[in-house]
Amino acid sequence: MAIPAIPAQKAACVAGQPTAASYTWNFQNETNQIFKDIQSDAQQALYDADTLQSYRLNPDVDWRTYGDQLNQVKDYINDMGAKLCRLEAIRRVAAPWQQREIDQIATSLRLMADNTEDAIMLGNARPTDLWSAAYRLNLNNLDAETRGLTHSVGKAVEYPGVSKKYQSLRQGLGAPAS
């Protein structure tokens, strides 16, 4: 398989110095846009994780095919890790619900990275033993975490639009603010 391990993103994730534009920048909108970007990556990673799961049905799938698919998942995880880095840098100016979602993304992404890295290491160590319980557990966990992240971030992407619609309907009806 010979796929390199997932690089650690945490060390490079530091907030920069405030600039003049920092004081007028809409960080909540930026956060929502990053959620959309992560949603797109998560959907692609889910597709690849589902593809890995489908390989269970065919014992003739070559270990290199698994490796290629895991490498694609790894790339999406690294992309989401870079986006998470920005979210963590602006977390303190995000809305409370956005902060909770950032924490959820961080947890899910770390678990996805761990399962992917473990699957890669197991595949590299024993490329002919891809039916082992440990390898299958990593793939199952990867699929579950990717599915959970896709669902969670999907709600976060949907929330601002629903919230605006609610406010508009409330105002249109003349209902008092709750």
Buried (B, 14 or more C-beta within 10 A) or exposed (E): BEBEEBEEBEEEBEEEEEEEEEEEBEBBEBBBEBBEBBBBBBBBBBBBBEBBBEBEEEEEBEBEBBBBBBBBBBBBBBBBBBBBBBBBBBBEBBBEBBBEBBEBBBBBBBBBBBBBBBBBBBBBEBBEEBEEEEBBBBBBBBBBBBBBBBEBBBBBBEBBEEEEEEEEEEEEEEEEEE
